[in-house]
């Protein structure tokens, strides 16, 4: 259940603006470095706390993938993500053919499905090219 945000403080506004500028799905640490350029005295704990508030209110997505740090996404449209197993890069993935999964789960287990997380993993274009070049040398 999403909570209503009480106030969009200056810190939250800057965090949100910086997150919206990137498509890299940064970690809290990476976002902290971005935000510090605009608010030099902000603490890492403040960034973490505000990211939790923003995700709890549904203004951003928190990506919790297996075996890696949480990442954050300002794109709250319905979409999935794909993560490179080599470098950790995360990209948006729009795939309508995945949607039937929630219907099957709802029918088989009598749940009302409100959301789901599906993690795709693979090799990003750069890592694939490096691997190809390594094999051919």
CNS distance restraints for C-alpha pairs under 8 A (distance, minus, plus):
assign (resid   2 and name CA) (resid  56 and name CA) 5.61 0.50 0.50
assign (resid   2 and name CA) (resid  57 and name CA) 4.92 0.50 0.50
assign (resid   2 and name CA) (resid  58 and name CA) 5.96 0.50 0.50
assign (resid   3 and name CA) (resid  56 and name CA) 6.09 0.50 0.50
assign (resid   3 and name CA) (resid  57 and name CA) 4.70 0.50 0.50
assign (resid   3 and name CA) (resid  58 and name CA) 7.68 0.50 0.50
assign (resid   4 and name CA) (resid  57 and name CA) 5.63 0.50 0.50
assign (resid   5 and name CA) (resid  53 and name CA) 7.58 0.50 0.50
assign (resid   5 and name CA) (resid  54 and name CA) 7.64 0.50 0.50
assign (resid   5 and name CA) (resid  57 and name CA) 5.88 0.50 0.50
assign (resid   8 and name CA) (resid  12 and name CA) 5.77 0.50 0.50
assign (resid   8 and name CA) (resid  13 and name CA) 6.01 0.50 0.50
assign (resid   9 and name CA) (resid  13 and name CA) 6.05 0.50 0.50
assign (resid  10 and name CA) (resid  14 and name CA) 6.14 0.50 0.50
assign (resid  11 and name CA) (resid  15 and name CA) 6.17 0.50 0.50
assign (resid  11 and name CA) (resid  39 and name CA) 7.90 0.50 0.50
assign (resid  11 and name CA) (resid  50 and name CA) 7.88 0.50 0.50
assign (resid  12 and name CA) (resid  16 and name CA) 6.03 0.50 0.50
assign (resid  12 and name CA) (resid  50 and name CA) 6.10 0.50 0.50
assign (resid  12 and name CA) (resid  51 and name CA) 7.95 0.50 0.50
assign (resid  12 and name CA) (resid  54 and name CA) 7.62 0.50 0.50
assign (resid  13 and name CA) (resid  17 and name CA) 6.07 0.50 0.50
assign (resid  14 and name CA) (resid  18 and name CA) 6.04 0.50 0.50
assign (resid  14 and name CA) (resid  35 and name CA) 6.71 0.50 0.50
assign (resid  14 and name CA) (resid  38 and name CA) 7.75 0.50 0.50
assign (resid  15 and name CA) (resid  19 and name CA) 6.11 0.50 0.50
assign (resid  15 and name CA) (resid  31 and name CA) 7.45 0.50 0.50
assign (resid  15 and name CA) (resid  35 and name CA) 6.15 0.50 0.50
assign (resid  15 and name CA) (resid  47 and name CA) 7.40 0.50 0.50
assign (resid  15 and name CA) (resid  50 and name CA) 7.94 0.50 0.50
assign (resid  15 and name CA) (resid  51 and name CA) 7.79 0.50 0.50
assign (resid  16 and name CA) (resid  20 and name CA) 6.12 0.50 0.50
assign (resid  16 and name CA) (resid  60 and name CA) 7.99 0.50 0.50
assign (resid  16 and name CA) (resid  74 and name CA) 7.21 0.50 0.50
assign (resid  17 and name CA) (resid  21 and name CA) 6.40 0.50 0.50
assign (resid  18 and name CA) (resid  22 and name CA) 7.01 0.50 0.50
assign (resid  18 and name CA) (resid  31 and name CA) 7.42 0.50 0.50
assign (resid  18 and name CA) (resid  34 and name CA) 6.75 0.50 0.50
assign (resid  18 and name CA) (resid  35 and name CA) 6.61 0.50 0.50
assign (resid  19 and name CA) (resid  23 and name CA) 7.97 0.50 0.50
assign (resid  19 and name CA) (resid  25 and name CA) 7.96 0.50 0.50
assign (resid  19 and name CA) (resid  26 and name CA) 7.76 0.50 0.50
assign (resid  19 and name CA) (resid  31 and name CA) 7.11 0.50 0.50
assign (resid  19 and name CA) (resid  72 and name CA) 7.68 0.50 0.50
assign (resid  19 and name CA) (resid  73 and name CA) 6.88 0.50 0.50
assign (resid  19 and name CA) (resid  74 and name CA) 5.82 0.50 0.50
assign (resid  20 and name CA) (resid  73 and name CA) 7.79 0.50 0.50
assign (resid  20 and name CA) (resid  74 and name CA) 5.27 0.50 0.50
assign (resid  20 and name CA) (resid  75 and name CA) 7.57 0.50 0.50
assign (resid  23 and name CA) (resid  73 and name CA) 7.57 0.50 0.50
assign (resid  23 and name CA) (resid  91 and name CA) 7.58 0.50 0.50
assign (resid  24 and name CA) (resid  89 and name CA) 7.37 0.50 0.50
assign (resid  24 and name CA) (resid  90 and name CA) 6.56 0.50 0.50
assign (resid  24 and name CA) (resid  91 and name CA) 7.00 0.50 0.50
assign (resid  25 and name CA) (resid  71 and name CA) 5.54 0.50 0.50
assign (resid  25 and name CA) (resid  72 and name CA) 5.17 0.50 0.50
assign (resid  25 and name CA) (resid  73 and name CA) 5.23 0.50 0.50
assign (resid  25 and name CA) (resid  90 and name CA) 6.36 0.50 0.50
assign (resid  25 and name CA) (resid  91 and name CA) 7.54 0.50 0.50
assign (resid  26 and name CA) (resid  30 and name CA) 5.57 0.50 0.50
assign (resid  26 and name CA) (resid  31 and name CA) 5.95 0.50 0.50
assign (resid  26 and name CA) (resid  71 and name CA) 5.28 0.50 0.50
assign (resid  26 and name CA) (resid  72 and name CA) 5.77 0.50 0.50
assign (resid  26 and name CA) (resid  73 and name CA) 7.57 0.50 0.50
assign (resid  27 and name CA) (resid  31 and name CA) 6.18 0.50 0.50
assign (resid  27 and name CA) (resid  69 and name CA) 6.58 0.50 0.50
assign (resid  27 and name CA) (resid  70 and name CA) 5.91 0.50 0.50
assign (resid  27 and name CA) (resid  71 and name CA) 4.36 0.50 0.50
assign (resid  27 and name CA) (resid  72 and name CA) 6.31 0.50 0.50
assign (resid  28 and name CA) (resid  32 and name CA) 5.95 0.50 0.50
assign (resid  28 and name CA) (resid  44 and name CA) 7.91 0.50 0.50
assign (resid  28 and name CA) (resid  47 and name CA) 6.89 0.50 0.50
assign (resid  28 and name CA) (resid  48 and name CA) 6.17 0.50 0.50
assign (resid  28 and name CA) (resid  51 and name CA) 7.67 0.50 0.50
assign (resid  28 and name CA) (resid  70 and name CA) 7.41 0.50 0.50
assign (resid  28 and name CA) (resid  71 and name CA) 6.82 0.50 0.50
assign (resid  28 and name CA) (resid  72 and name CA) 7.50 0.50 0.50
assign (resid  29 and name CA) (resid  33 and name CA) 6.51 0.50 0.50
assign (resid  29 and name CA) (resid  44 and name CA) 7.18 0.50 0.50
assign (resid  30 and name CA) (resid  34 and name CA) 6.55 0.50 0.50
assign (resid  31 and name CA) (resid  35 and name CA) 6.10 0.50 0.50
assign (resid  31 and name CA) (resid  47 and name CA) 7.83 0.50 0.50
assign (resid  32 and name CA) (resid  36 and name CA) 5.99 0.50 0.50
assign (resid  32 and name CA) (resid  43 and name CA) 7.88 0.50 0.50
assign (resid  32 and name CA) (resid  44 and name CA) 6.07 0.50 0.50
assign (resid  32 and name CA) (resid  47 and name CA) 6.16 0.50 0.50
assign (resid  33 and name CA) (resid  37 and name CA) 6.93 0.50 0.50
assign (resid  34 and name CA) (resid  38 and name CA) 7.70 0.50 0.50
assign (resid  35 and name CA) (resid  39 and name CA) 6.05 0.50 0.50
assign (resid  35 and name CA) (resid  40 and name CA) 7.73 0.50 0.50
assign (resid  35 and name CA) (resid  42 and name CA) 7.88 0.50 0.50
assign (resid  36 and name CA) (resid  40 and name CA) 4.47 0.50 0.50
assign (resid  36 and name CA) (resid  41 and name CA) 7.02 0.50 0.50
assign (resid  36 and name CA) (resid  42 and name CA) 6.35 0.50 0.50
assign (resid  42 and name CA) (resid  46 and name CA) 6.68 0.50 0.50
assign (resid  42 and name CA) (resid  47 and name CA) 7.52 0.50 0.50
assign (resid  43 and name CA) (resid  47 and name CA) 6.58 0.50 0.50
assign (resid  44 and name CA) (resid  48 and name CA) 6.26 0.50 0.50
assign (resid  45 and name CA) (resid  49 and name CA) 6.06 0.50 0.50
assign (resid  46 and name CA) (resid  50 and name CA) 6.05 0.50 0.50
assign (resid  47 and name CA) (resid  51 and name CA) 6.05 0.50 0.50
assign (resid  48 and name CA) (resid  52 and name CA) 6.35 0.50 0.50
assign (resid  49 and name CA) (resid  53 and name CA) 6.37 0.50 0.50
assign (resid  50 and name CA) (resid  54 and name CA) 6.01 0.50 0.50
assign (resid  51 and name CA) (resid  55 and name CA) 6.04 0.50 0.50
assign (resid  51 and name CA) (resid  72 and name CA) 7.99 0.50 0.50
assign (resid  52 and name CA) (resid  56 and name CA) 5.91 0.50 0.50
assign (resid  53 and name CA) (resid  57 and name CA) 6.20 0.50 0.50
assign (resid  54 and name CA) (resid  58 and name CA) 6.36 0.50 0.50
assign (resid  54 and name CA) (resid  59 and name CA) 5.34 0.50 0.50
assign (resid  54 and name CA) (resid  60 and name CA) 5.89 0.50 0.50
assign (resid  55 and name CA) (resid  59 and name CA) 5.78 0.50 0.50
assign (resid  55 and name CA) (resid  60 and name CA) 4.81 0.50 0.50
assign (resid  55 and name CA) (resid  61 and name CA) 5.49 0.50 0.50
assign (resid  55 and name CA) (resid  62 and name CA) 6.05 0.50 0.50
assign (resid  58 and name CA) (resid  76 and name CA) 7.59 0.50 0.50
assign (resid  59 and name CA) (resid  74 and name CA) 7.14 0.50 0.50
assign (resid  59 and name CA) (resid  76 and name CA) 7.00 0.50 0.50
assign (resid  60 and name CA) (resid  72 and name CA) 6.94 0.50 0.50
assign (resid  60 and name CA) (resid  73 and name CA) 5.71 0.50 0.50
assign (resid  60 and name CA) (resid  74 and name CA) 4.67 0.50 0.50
assign (resid  60 and name CA) (resid  75 and name CA) 6.67 0.50 0.50
assign (resid  60 and name CA) (resid  76 and name CA) 5.89 0.50 0.50
assign (resid  61 and name CA) (resid  72 and name CA) 5.69 0.50 0.50
assign (resid  61 and name CA) (resid  73 and name CA) 5.01 0.50 0.50
assign (resid  61 and name CA) (resid  74 and name CA) 6.36 0.50 0.50
assign (resid  61 and name CA) (resid  75 and name CA) 7.17 0.50 0.50
assign (resid  61 and name CA) (resid  76 and name CA) 6.08 0.50 0.50
assign (resid  62 and name CA) (resid  70 and name CA) 6.68 0.50 0.50
assign (resid  62 and name CA) (resid  71 and name CA) 5.98 0.50 0.50
assign (resid  62 and name CA) (resid  72 and name CA) 4.76 0.50 0.50
assign (resid  62 and name CA) (resid  73 and name CA) 6.52 0.50 0.50
assign (resid  63 and name CA) (resid  70 and name CA) 5.52 0.50 0.50
assign (resid  63 and name CA) (resid  71 and name CA) 4.96 0.50 0.50
assign (resid  63 and name CA) (resid  72 and name CA) 5.77 0.50 0.50
assign (resid  63 and name CA) (resid  73 and name CA) 7.39 0.50 0.50
assign (resid  64 and name CA) (resid  68 and name CA) 7.59 0.50 0.50
assign (resid  64 and name CA) (resid  69 and name CA) 7.14 0.50 0.50
assign (resid  64 and name CA) (resid  70 and name CA) 4.90 0.50 0.50
assign (resid  64 and name CA) (resid  71 and name CA) 6.71 0.50 0.50
assign (resid  65 and name CA) (resid  69 and name CA) 7.40 0.50 0.50
assign (resid  65 and name CA) (resid  70 and name CA) 6.89 0.50 0.50
assign (resid  65 and name CA) (resid 119 and name CA) 7.05 0.50 0.50
assign (resid  79 and name CA) (resid  92 and name CA) 6.82 0.50 0.50
assign (resid  79 and name CA) (resid  93 and name CA) 6.01 0.50 0.50
assign (resid  79 and name CA) (resid  94 and name CA) 5.19 0.50 0.50
assign (resid  79 and name CA) (resid  95 and name CA) 7.20 0.50 0.50
assign (resid  80 and name CA) (resid  92 and name CA) 6.07 0.50 0.50
assign (resid  80 and name CA) (resid  93 and name CA) 4.97 0.50 0.50
assign (resid  80 and name CA) (resid  94 and name CA) 6.20 0.50 0.50
assign (resid  80 and name CA) (resid  95 and name CA) 7.42 0.50 0.50
assign (resid  80 and name CA) (resid 117 and name CA) 7.42 0.50 0.50
assign (resid  80 and name CA) (resid 118 and name CA) 6.61 0.50 0.50
assign (resid  80 and name CA) (resid 119 and name CA) 7.17 0.50 0.50
assign (resid  80 and name CA) (resid 120 and name CA) 7.94 0.50 0.50
assign (resid  81 and name CA) (resid  90 and name CA) 6.51 0.50 0.50
assign (resid  81 and name CA) (resid  91 and name CA) 5.62 0.50 0.50
assign (resid  81 and name CA) (resid  92 and name CA) 4.69 0.50 0.50
assign (resid  81 and name CA) (resid  93 and name CA) 5.02 0.50 0.50
assign (resid  81 and name CA) (resid 118 and name CA) 7.68 0.50 0.50
assign (resid  81 and name CA) (resid 119 and name CA) 6.22 0.50 0.50
assign (resid  81 and name CA) (resid 120 and name CA) 6.34 0.50 0.50
assign (resid  82 and name CA) (resid  90 and name CA) 5.61 0.50 0.50
assign (resid  82 and name CA) (resid  91 and name CA) 5.42 0.50 0.50
assign (resid  82 and name CA) (resid  92 and name CA) 6.48 0.50 0.50
assign (resid  82 and name CA) (resid  93 and name CA) 6.31 0.50 0.50
assign (resid  82 and name CA) (resid 119 and name CA) 6.34 0.50 0.50
assign (resid  82 and name CA) (resid 120 and name CA) 4.55 0.50 0.50
assign (resid  82 and name CA) (resid 121 and name CA) 5.37 0.50 0.50
assign (resid  82 and name CA) (resid 122 and name CA) 7.13 0.50 0.50
assign (resid  83 and name CA) (resid  88 and name CA) 5.93 0.50 0.50
assign (resid  83 and name CA) (resid  89 and name CA) 5.63 0.50 0.50
assign (resid  83 and name CA) (resid  90 and name CA) 4.46 0.50 0.50
assign (resid  83 and name CA) (resid  91 and name CA) 6.62 0.50 0.50
assign (resid  83 and name CA) (resid 119 and name CA) 7.58 0.50 0.50
assign (resid  83 and name CA) (resid 120 and name CA) 6.31 0.50 0.50
assign (resid  83 and name CA) (resid 121 and name CA) 4.80 0.50 0.50
assign (resid  83 and name CA) (resid 122 and name CA) 6.30 0.50 0.50
assign (resid  83 and name CA) (resid 123 and name CA) 7.63 0.50 0.50
assign (resid  83 and name CA) (resid 124 and name CA) 7.72 0.50 0.50
assign (resid  84 and name CA) (resid  88 and name CA) 4.90 0.50 0.50
assign (resid  84 and name CA) (resid  89 and name CA) 5.26 0.50 0.50
assign (resid  84 and name CA) (resid  90 and name CA) 6.53 0.50 0.50
assign (resid  84 and name CA) (resid 121 and name CA) 5.82 0.50 0.50
assign (resid  84 and name CA) (resid 122 and name CA) 5.04 0.50 0.50
assign (resid  84 and name CA) (resid 123 and name CA) 4.67 0.50 0.50
assign (resid  84 and name CA) (resid 124 and name CA) 5.29 0.50 0.50
assign (resid  85 and name CA) (resid 121 and name CA) 6.31 0.50 0.50
assign (resid  85 and name CA) (resid 122 and name CA) 5.83 0.50 0.50
assign (resid  85 and name CA) (resid 123 and name CA) 6.05 0.50 0.50
assign (resid  86 and name CA) (resid 123 and name CA) 6.62 0.50 0.50
assign (resid  86 and name CA) (resid 127 and name CA) 6.80 0.50 0.50
assign (resid  87 and name CA) (resid 127 and name CA) 7.34 0.50 0.50
assign (resid  89 and name CA) (resid 124 and name CA) 7.23 0.50 0.50
assign (resid  99 and name CA) (resid 103 and name CA) 7.59 0.50 0.50
assign (resid 100 and name CA) (resid 104 and name CA) 6.42 0.50 0.50
assign (resid 101 and name CA) (resid 105 and name CA) 6.25 0.50 0.50
assign (resid 102 and name CA) (resid 106 and name CA) 6.04 0.50 0.50
assign (resid 102 and name CA) (resid 113 and name CA) 6.17 0.50 0.50
assign (resid 102 and name CA) (resid 115 and name CA) 7.93 0.50 0.50
assign (resid 102 and name CA) (resid 116 and name CA) 7.39 0.50 0.50
assign (resid 103 and name CA) (resid 107 and name CA) 6.10 0.50 0.50
assign (resid 103 and name CA) (resid 113 and name CA) 7.83 0.50 0.50
assign (resid 104 and name CA) (resid 108 and name CA) 6.04 0.50 0.50
assign (resid 105 and name CA) (resid 109 and name CA) 5.95 0.50 0.50
assign (resid 105 and name CA) (resid 110 and name CA) 7.76 0.50 0.50
assign (resid 105 and name CA) (resid 111 and name CA) 7.26 0.50 0.50
assign (resid 105 and name CA) (resid 113 and name CA) 7.66 0.50 0.50
assign (resid 106 and name CA) (resid 110 and name CA) 5.21 0.50 0.50
assign (resid 106 and name CA) (resid 111 and name CA) 4.72 0.50 0.50
assign (resid 106 and name CA) (resid 112 and name CA) 5.84 0.50 0.50
assign (resid 106 and name CA) (resid 113 and name CA) 6.00 0.50 0.50
assign (resid 107 and name CA) (resid 111 and name CA) 7.30 0.50 0.50
assign (resid 123 and name CA) (resid 127 and name CA) 5.91 0.50 0.50
assign (resid 123 and name CA) (resid 128 and name CA) 5.78 0.50 0.50
assign (resid 124 and name CA) (resid 128 and name CA) 6.11 0.50 0.50
assign (resid 125 and name CA) (resid 129 and name CA) 6.16 0.50 0.50
assign (resid 126 and name CA) (resid 130 and name CA) 6.23 0.50 0.50
assign (resid 127 and name CA) (resid 131 and name CA) 6.05 0.50 0.50
assign (resid 128 and name CA) (resid 132 and name CA) 6.07 0.50 0.50
assign (resid 129 and name CA) (resid 133 and name CA) 6.06 0.50 0.50
assign (resid 130 and name CA) (resid 134 and name CA) 6.04 0.50 0.50
assign (resid 131 and name CA) (resid 135 and name CA) 6.25 0.50 0.50
assign (resid 132 and name CA) (resid 136 and name CA) 6.31 0.50 0.50
assign (resid 133 and name CA) (resid 137 and name CA) 6.29 0.50 0.50
